[in-house]
Amino acid sequence: MNLIDQYMQRSHEIIGECTPEEAQYDLNVIECLKKHGKIRKALNQANKKYPKEAINYNDGNINDIESHYFYILNHMEILNR
């Protein structure tokens, strides 16, 4: 398996499967992150727009959520190159 295939397999494991609604939620979070760079603001906006997909966050999990979304953002930028 070449390096690109390994990367794609690992990224799929990290990102995982999602419904179309979850994908729209994630894209909304990412767009807000690009614009404002603040995860809480991004989550609040997405939670209002997609309440069924809302992620509950707190001081204990916000860093993990932020890391996850920045990973997705970086992954999307890599794929666009």
Phi and psi in radians as a Rosetta constraint file:
Dihedral C 1 N 2 CA 2 C 2 CIRCULARHARMONIC -1.416 0.35
Dihedral N 2 CA 2 C 2 N 3 CIRCULARHARMONIC 3.029 0.35
Dihedral C 2 N 3 CA 3 C 3 CIRCULARHARMONIC -1.066 0.35
Dihedral N 3 CA 3 C 3 N 4 CIRCULARHARMONIC -0.717 0.35
Dihedral C 3 N 4 CA 4 C 4 CIRCULARHARMONIC -1.131 0.35
Dihedral N 4 CA 4 C 4 N 5 CIRCULARHARMONIC -0.767 0.35
Dihedral C 4 N 5 CA 5 C 5 CIRCULARHARMONIC -1.084 0.35
Dihedral N 5 CA 5 C 5 N 6 CIRCULARHARMONIC -0.701 0.35
Dihedral C 5 N 6 CA 6 C 6 CIRCULARHARMONIC -1.100 0.35
Dihedral N 6 CA 6 C 6 N 7 CIRCULARHARMONIC -0.765 0.35
Dihedral C 6 N 7 CA 7 C 7 CIRCULARHARMONIC -1.066 0.35
Dihedral N 7 CA 7 C 7 N 8 CIRCULARHARMONIC -0.818 0.35
Dihedral C 7 N 8 CA 8 C 8 CIRCULARHARMONIC -1.111 0.35
Dihedral N 8 CA 8 C 8 N 9 CIRCULARHARMONIC -0.697 0.35
Dihedral C 8 N 9 CA 9 C 9 CIRCULARHARMONIC -1.127 0.35
Dihedral N 9 CA 9 C 9 N 10 CIRCULARHARMONIC -0.790 0.35
Dihedral C 9 N 10 CA 10 C 10 CIRCULARHARMONIC -1.160 0.35
Dihedral N 10 CA 10 C 10 N 11 CIRCULARHARMONIC -0.716 0.35
Dihedral C 10 N 11 CA 11 C 11 CIRCULARHARMONIC -1.125 0.35
Dihedral N 11 CA 11 C 11 N 12 CIRCULARHARMONIC -0.651 0.35
Dihedral C 11 N 12 CA 12 C 12 CIRCULARHARMONIC -1.108 0.35
Dihedral N 12 CA 12 C 12 N 13 CIRCULARHARMONIC -0.675 0.35
Dihedral C 12 N 13 CA 13 C 13 CIRCULARHARMONIC -1.119 0.35
Dihedral N 13 CA 13 C 13 N 14 CIRCULARHARMONIC -0.681 0.35
Dihedral C 13 N 14 CA 14 C 14 CIRCULARHARMONIC -1.294 0.35
Dihedral N 14 CA 14 C 14 N 15 CIRCULARHARMONIC -0.821 0.35
Dihedral C 14 N 15 CA 15 C 15 CIRCULARHARMONIC -1.331 0.35
Dihedral N 15 CA 15 C 15 N 16 CIRCULARHARMONIC -0.752 0.35
Dihedral C 15 N 16 CA 16 C 16 CIRCULARHARMONIC 1.379 0.35
Dihedral N 16 CA 16 C 16 N 17 CIRCULARHARMONIC 3.141 0.35
Dihedral C 16 N 17 CA 17 C 17 CIRCULARHARMONIC -1.434 0.35
Dihedral N 17 CA 17 C 17 N 18 CIRCULARHARMONIC 2.631 0.35
Dihedral C 17 N 18 CA 18 C 18 CIRCULARHARMONIC -2.633 0.35
Dihedral N 18 CA 18 C 18 N 19 CIRCULARHARMONIC 2.713 0.35
Dihedral C 18 N 19 CA 19 C 19 CIRCULARHARMONIC -1.325 0.35
Dihedral N 19 CA 19 C 19 N 20 CIRCULARHARMONIC 2.895 0.35
Dihedral C 19 N 20 CA 20 C 20 CIRCULARHARMONIC -1.015 0.35
Dihedral N 20 CA 20 C 20 N 21 CIRCULARHARMONIC -0.633 0.35
Dihedral C 20 N 21 CA 21 C 21 CIRCULARHARMONIC -1.168 0.35
Dihedral N 21 CA 21 C 21 N 22 CIRCULARHARMONIC -0.722 0.35
Dihedral C 21 N 22 CA 22 C 22 CIRCULARHARMONIC -1.120 0.35
Dihedral N 22 CA 22 C 22 N 23 CIRCULARHARMONIC -0.667 0.35
Dihedral C 22 N 23 CA 23 C 23 CIRCULARHARMONIC -1.114 0.35
Dihedral N 23 CA 23 C 23 N 24 CIRCULARHARMONIC -0.729 0.35
Dihedral C 23 N 24 CA 24 C 24 CIRCULARHARMONIC -1.114 0.35
Dihedral N 24 CA 24 C 24 N 25 CIRCULARHARMONIC -0.726 0.35
Dihedral C 24 N 25 CA 25 C 25 CIRCULARHARMONIC -1.030 0.35
Dihedral N 25 CA 25 C 25 N 26 CIRCULARHARMONIC -0.873 0.35
Dihedral C 25 N 26 CA 26 C 26 CIRCULARHARMONIC -1.032 0.35
Dihedral N 26 CA 26 C 26 N 27 CIRCULARHARMONIC -0.755 0.35
Dihedral C 26 N 27 CA 27 C 27 CIRCULARHARMONIC -1.099 0.35
Dihedral N 27 CA 27 C 27 N 28 CIRCULARHARMONIC -0.648 0.35
Dihedral C 27 N 28 CA 28 C 28 CIRCULARHARMONIC -1.130 0.35
Dihedral N 28 CA 28 C 28 N 29 CIRCULARHARMONIC -0.767 0.35
Dihedral C 28 N 29 CA 29 C 29 CIRCULARHARMONIC -1.048 0.35
Dihedral N 29 CA 29 C 29 N 30 CIRCULARHARMONIC -0.807 0.35
Dihedral C 29 N 30 CA 30 C 30 CIRCULARHARMONIC -1.130 0.35
Dihedral N 30 CA 30 C 30 N 31 CIRCULARHARMONIC -0.753 0.35
Dihedral C 30 N 31 CA 31 C 31 CIRCULARHARMONIC -1.058 0.35
Dihedral N 31 CA 31 C 31 N 32 CIRCULARHARMONIC -0.739 0.35
Dihedral C 31 N 32 CA 32 C 32 CIRCULARHARMONIC -1.178 0.35
Dihedral N 32 CA 32 C 32 N 33 CIRCULARHARMONIC -0.655 0.35
Dihedral C 32 N 33 CA 33 C 33 CIRCULARHARMONIC -1.073 0.35
Dihedral N 33 CA 33 C 33 N 34 CIRCULARHARMONIC -0.730 0.35
Dihedral C 33 N 34 CA 34 C 34 CIRCULARHARMONIC -1.065 0.35
Dihedral N 34 CA 34 C 34 N 35 CIRCULARHARMONIC -0.705 0.35
Dihedral C 34 N 35 CA 35 C 35 CIRCULARHARMONIC -1.339 0.35
Dihedral N 35 CA 35 C 35 N 36 CIRCULARHARMONIC -0.774 0.35
Dihedral C 35 N 36 CA 36 C 36 CIRCULARHARMONIC -1.965 0.35
Dihedral N 36 CA 36 C 36 N 37 CIRCULARHARMONIC -0.438 0.35
Dihedral C 36 N 37 CA 37 C 37 CIRCULARHARMONIC 1.276 0.35
Dihedral N 37 CA 37 C 37 N 38 CIRCULARHARMONIC 0.240 0.35
Dihedral C 37 N 38 CA 38 C 38 CIRCULARHARMONIC -2.123 0.35
Dihedral N 38 CA 38 C 38 N 39 CIRCULARHARMONIC 2.096 0.35
Dihedral C 38 N 39 CA 39 C 39 CIRCULARHARMONIC -1.163 0.35
Dihedral N 39 CA 39 C 39 N 40 CIRCULARHARMONIC -0.708 0.35
Dihedral C 39 N 40 CA 40 C 40 CIRCULARHARMONIC -1.091 0.35
Dihedral N 40 CA 40 C 40 N 41 CIRCULARHARMONIC -0.748 0.35
Dihedral C 40 N 41 CA 41 C 41 CIRCULARHARMONIC -1.101 0.35
Dihedral N 41 CA 41 C 41 N 42 CIRCULARHARMONIC -0.743 0.35
Dihedral C 41 N 42 CA 42 C 42 CIRCULARHARMONIC -1.105 0.35
Dihedral N 42 CA 42 C 42 N 43 CIRCULARHARMONIC -0.769 0.35
Dihedral C 42 N 43 CA 43 C 43 CIRCULARHARMONIC -1.164 0.35
Dihedral N 43 CA 43 C 43 N 44 CIRCULARHARMONIC -0.738 0.35
Dihedral C 43 N 44 CA 44 C 44 CIRCULARHARMONIC -1.056 0.35
Dihedral N 44 CA 44 C 44 N 45 CIRCULARHARMONIC -0.751 0.35
Dihedral C 44 N 45 CA 45 C 45 CIRCULARHARMONIC -1.114 0.35
Dihedral N 45 CA 45 C 45 N 46 CIRCULARHARMONIC -0.839 0.35
Dihedral C 45 N 46 CA 46 C 46 CIRCULARHARMONIC -1.146 0.35
Dihedral N 46 CA 46 C 46 N 47 CIRCULARHARMONIC -0.657 0.35
Dihedral C 46 N 47 CA 47 C 47 CIRCULARHARMONIC -1.102 0.35
Dihedral N 47 CA 47 C 47 N 48 CIRCULARHARMONIC -0.631 0.35
Dihedral C 47 N 48 CA 48 C 48 CIRCULARHARMONIC -1.219 0.35
Dihedral N 48 CA 48 C 48 N 49 CIRCULARHARMONIC -0.710 0.35
Dihedral C 48 N 49 CA 49 C 49 CIRCULARHARMONIC -1.329 0.35
Dihedral N 49 CA 49 C 49 N 50 CIRCULARHARMONIC -0.608 0.35
Dihedral C 49 N 50 CA 50 C 50 CIRCULARHARMONIC -2.237 0.35
Dihedral N 50 CA 50 C 50 N 51 CIRCULARHARMONIC 1.226 0.35
Dihedral C 50 N 51 CA 51 C 51 CIRCULARHARMONIC -1.080 0.35
Dihedral N 51 CA 51 C 51 N 52 CIRCULARHARMONIC -0.510 0.35
Dihedral C 51 N 52 CA 52 C 52 CIRCULARHARMONIC -1.232 0.35
Dihedral N 52 CA 52 C 52 N 53 CIRCULARHARMONIC -0.410 0.35
Dihedral C 52 N 53 CA 53 C 53 CIRCULARHARMONIC -1.755 0.35
Dihedral N 53 CA 53 C 53 N 54 CIRCULARHARMONIC 0.044 0.35
Dihedral C 53 N 54 CA 54 C 54 CIRCULARHARMONIC -0.931 0.35
Dihedral N 54 CA 54 C 54 N 55 CIRCULARHARMONIC 2.423 0.35
Dihedral C 54 N 55 CA 55 C 55 CIRCULARHARMONIC -1.782 0.35
Dihedral N 55 CA 55 C 55 N 56 CIRCULARHARMONIC 2.211 0.35
Dihedral C 55 N 56 CA 56 C 56 CIRCULARHARMONIC -1.515 0.35
Dihedral N 56 CA 56 C 56 N 57 CIRCULARHARMONIC 2.196 0.35
Dihedral C 56 N 57 CA 57 C 57 CIRCULARHARMONIC -2.157 0.35
Dihedral N 57 CA 57 C 57 N 58 CIRCULARHARMONIC 2.801 0.35
Dihedral C 57 N 58 CA 58 C 58 CIRCULARHARMONIC -2.660 0.35
Dihedral N 58 CA 58 C 58 N 59 CIRCULARHARMONIC 3.141 0.35
Dihedral C 58 N 59 CA 59 C 59 CIRCULARHARMONIC -1.084 0.35
Dihedral N 59 CA 59 C 59 N 60 CIRCULARHARMONIC -0.414 0.35
Dihedral C 59 N 60 CA 60 C 60 CIRCULARHARMONIC -1.378 0.35
Dihedral N 60 CA 60 C 60 N 61 CIRCULARHARMONIC -0.433 0.35
Dihedral C 60 N 61 CA 61 C 61 CIRCULARHARMONIC -2.113 0.35
Dihedral N 61 CA 61 C 61 N 62 CIRCULARHARMONIC -0.068 0.35
Dihedral C 61 N 62 CA 62 C 62 CIRCULARHARMONIC -1.094 0.35
Dihedral N 62 CA 62 C 62 N 63 CIRCULARHARMONIC -0.619 0.35
Dihedral C 62 N 63 CA 63 C 63 CIRCULARHARMONIC -1.173 0.35
Dihedral N 63 CA 63 C 63 N 64 CIRCULARHARMONIC -0.674 0.35
Dihedral C 63 N 64 CA 64 C 64 CIRCULARHARMONIC -1.157 0.35
Dihedral N 64 CA 64 C 64 N 65 CIRCULARHARMONIC -0.723 0.35
Dihedral C 64 N 65 CA 65 C 65 CIRCULARHARMONIC -1.117 0.35
Dihedral N 65 CA 65 C 65 N 66 CIRCULARHARMONIC -0.776 0.35
Dihedral C 65 N 66 CA 66 C 66 CIRCULARHARMONIC -1.055 0.35
Dihedral N 66 CA 66 C 66 N 67 CIRCULARHARMONIC -0.782 0.35
Dihedral C 66 N 67 CA 67 C 67 CIRCULARHARMONIC -1.057 0.35
Dihedral N 67 CA 67 C 67 N 68 CIRCULARHARMONIC -0.725 0.35
Dihedral C 67 N 68 CA 68 C 68 CIRCULARHARMONIC -1.060 0.35
Dihedral N 68 CA 68 C 68 N 69 CIRCULARHARMONIC -0.826 0.35
Dihedral C 68 N 69 CA 69 C 69 CIRCULARHARMONIC -1.263 0.35
Dihedral N 69 CA 69 C 69 N 70 CIRCULARHARMONIC -0.586 0.35
Dihedral C 69 N 70 CA 70 C 70 CIRCULARHARMONIC -1.210 0.35
Dihedral N 70 CA 70 C 70 N 71 CIRCULARHARMONIC -0.548 0.35
Dihedral C 70 N 71 CA 71 C 71 CIRCULARHARMONIC -1.104 0.35
Dihedral N 71 CA 71 C 71 N 72 CIRCULARHARMONIC -0.822 0.35
Dihedral C 71 N 72 CA 72 C 72 CIRCULARHARMONIC -1.063 0.35
Dihedral N 72 CA 72 C 72 N 73 CIRCULARHARMONIC -0.758 0.35
Dihedral C 72 N 73 CA 73 C 73 CIRCULARHARMONIC -1.039 0.35
Dihedral N 73 CA 73 C 73 N 74 CIRCULARHARMONIC -0.831 0.35
Dihedral C 73 N 74 CA 74 C 74 CIRCULARHARMONIC -1.120 0.35
Dihedral N 74 CA 74 C 74 N 75 CIRCULARHARMONIC -0.680 0.35
Dihedral C 74 N 75 CA 75 C 75 CIRCULARHARMONIC -1.065 0.35
Dihedral N 75 CA 75 C 75 N 76 CIRCULARHARMONIC -0.783 0.35
Dihedral C 75 N 76 CA 76 C 76 CIRCULARHARMONIC -1.092 0.35
Dihedral N 76 CA 76 C 76 N 77 CIRCULARHARMONIC -0.675 0.35
Dihedral C 76 N 77 CA 77 C 77 CIRCULARHARMONIC -1.158 0.35
Dihedral N 77 CA 77 C 77 N 78 CIRCULARHARMONIC -0.669 0.35
Dihedral C 77 N 78 CA 78 C 78 CIRCULARHARMONIC -1.125 0.35
Dihedral N 78 CA 78 C 78 N 79 CIRCULARHARMONIC -0.782 0.35
Dihedral C 78 N 79 CA 79 C 79 CIRCULARHARMONIC -1.145 0.35
Dihedral N 79 CA 79 C 79 N 80 CIRCULARHARMONIC -0.555 0.35
Dihedral C 79 N 80 CA 80 C 80 CIRCULARHARMONIC -1.261 0.35
Dihedral N 80 CA 80 C 80 N 81 CIRCULARHARMONIC -0.328 0.35
